[in-house]
Amino acid sequence: MSTGLPRDAARLAAARAGLAAARDARAAPPGPDVETLRTAYLDVLKLCLCDLGGTSTVSVGAMPDGTVSSRELAGYELQLRAAGMDWPLQGLTMTGLARLDDLQACVESVVEDGVEGDLIEAGAWRGGASILMRATLDSAGQTDRTVWVADSFRGFPAGDGGGVDWSAFDFLAVPVDEVRDNFARFGCEHGVRFIPGFFEETLPGLSPERWAVVRLDGDTYDATKVALRSLYSGLSVGGYLIVDDYGAFDECRRAVDEFRRENAIAEPLEAVDWTCVRWRRGADASPASETETEAETATAEQAAFTGDPDGSRPRVPTARELELGRELAEARELLAAAHVRRGALRRLTLGALLDRMGDRIRWRAR
Ligand SMILES: C[S@@+](CC[C@H](N)C(=O)[O-])C[C@H]1O[C@@H](n2cnc3c(N)ncnc32)[C@H](O)[C@@H]1O
């Protein structure tokens, strides 16, 4: 979520670069073959979800006291919406086109690679990004996976926003029935589970579930941390963990960095656009040394957020790379087991030697 261009210099530069990198609000042309039609359908859907199908759109500006005001965006100003930098008055998502493109690519990738699990968004607002997940699954014939939509459906909890009281914004509180209607309007109401309530109460109960895509968009430290703690253990190898607000909010970034450090997560963070990052879960490696992991994590984070995200297009690993990752993890496991066996053998040999010495001492003493 963003409330327009940020004020501090580094972030302003990153946002400017993000704005310049925003892609055109255009759909791929339709054609008679199924794949071309599927691509065109999803492109048109993304324009609709962002309310970018017309010549202008209406944006909502936020004041610190919770009041909001609207203004029309037209011409080059539409870039703000395409870059996911404003709150749409009528649109169903504030994520912008690059994040939606990437979300679609992640869903297609888990389908193609047969990564097990459902998809979840924690922090859905009007549901636009989750609608895209459902539509992408349906267009790929994946009707057996469920899209879980977790939100309070009444906005932010009080006093949770590191300096900003987001709970003051009624604009961010969208009732679940309204979100359900949004899914239905696009024919996407089947295979969806709504999880109403504050994350602290609802998400820990989802720990046993298996996920292929986890999308976090709750903005604050608490929302991000509880979501990571509750959902990451269920993310399949090859699944994606997406964080919408890593670049936009310090406290969201702090929650992610802390969690990655605490859990020795070494997979690199990849920048999706000026704020969003993601990583793809690899096979669990034997825990690296703390210094090594911290250094790797810091480098990856620096690479992802240098304030100049253009040029670093999100990259989805190939099935071969995933397979190599799995083989590497298996080799590491074998190596670890060999170390354990060697230790046991040493203890055995030492034990036998001591026994023999004991025998000799006893024999001499006779
Ligand atoms: C930025 S909006 C999500 C934007 C949305 N993903 C989109 O596509 O436009 C943040 C959402 O997180 C929800 N939220 C924030 N903190 C929460 C919490 N602790 N528990 C439940 N929902 C929360 C809010 O109700 C709001 O709908």
The ligand as a Tripos MOL2 file, in Angstrom:
@<TRIPOS>MOLECULE
LIG
   27    29     1     0     0
SMALL
NO_CHARGES

@<TRIPOS>ATOM
      1 C1         -3.0090   -2.2440    1.8460 C.3       1 LIG1
      2 S1         -4.4500   -3.0480    2.1300 S.3       1 LIG1
      3 C2         -4.3230   -4.4550    1.0810 C.3       1 LIG1
      4 C3         -4.3320   -4.1010   -0.3890 C.3       1 LIG1
      5 C4         -4.7400   -5.2480   -1.2890 C.3       1 LIG1
      6 N1         -3.8820   -6.3860   -1.1800 N.3       1 LIG1
      7 C5         -4.8550   -4.8300   -2.7140 C.2       1 LIG1
      8 O1         -4.7260   -5.7090   -3.5920 O.co2     1 LIG1
      9 O2         -5.1210   -3.6780   -2.9930 O.co2     1 LIG1
     10 C6         -4.1900   -3.7090    3.7210 C.3       1 LIG1
     11 C7         -5.2920   -4.6080    4.2200 C.3       1 LIG1
     12 O3         -4.7920   -5.2920    5.3510 O.3       1 LIG1
     13 C8         -5.8120   -5.4150    6.3160 C.3       1 LIG1
     14 N2         -5.1570   -5.5400    7.6270 N.ar      1 LIG1
     15 C9         -4.1240   -4.7960    8.1140 C.ar      1 LIG1
     16 N3         -3.7420   -5.2440    9.3260 N.ar      1 LIG1
     17 C10        -4.5290   -6.2960    9.6120 C.ar      1 LIG1
     18 C11        -4.6030   -7.2090   10.7180 C.ar      1 LIG1
     19 N4         -3.7940   -7.1090   11.7570 N.pl3     1 LIG1
     20 N5         -5.5300   -8.1850   10.6630 N.ar      1 LIG1
     21 C12        -6.3680   -8.3200    9.5950 C.ar      1 LIG1
     22 N6         -6.3490   -7.4870    8.5230 N.ar      1 LIG1
     23 C13        -5.4360   -6.5000    8.5250 C.ar      1 LIG1
     24 C14        -6.6550   -4.1700    6.1640 C.3       1 LIG1
     25 O4         -7.9820   -4.4130    6.5870 O.3       1 LIG1
     26 C15        -6.5500   -3.9030    4.6500 C.3       1 LIG1
     27 O5         -7.6570   -4.4520    3.9790 O.3       1 LIG1
@<TRIPOS>BOND
     1     1     2 1
     2     2     3 1
     3     2    10 1
     4     3     4 1
     5     4     5 1
     6     5     6 1
     7     5     7 1
     8     7     8 2
     9     7     9 1
    10    10    11 1
    11    11    12 1
    12    11    26 1
    13    12    13 1
    14    13    14 1
    15    13    24 1
    16    14    15 ar
    17    14    23 ar
    18    15    16 ar
    19    16    17 ar
    20    17    18 ar
    21    17    23 ar
    22    18    19 1
    23    18    20 ar
    24    20    21 ar
    25    21    22 ar
    26    22    23 ar
    27    24    25 1
    28    24    26 1
    29    26    27 1
@<TRIPOS>SUBSTRUCTURE
     1 LIG1         1 GROUP 0 **** ****
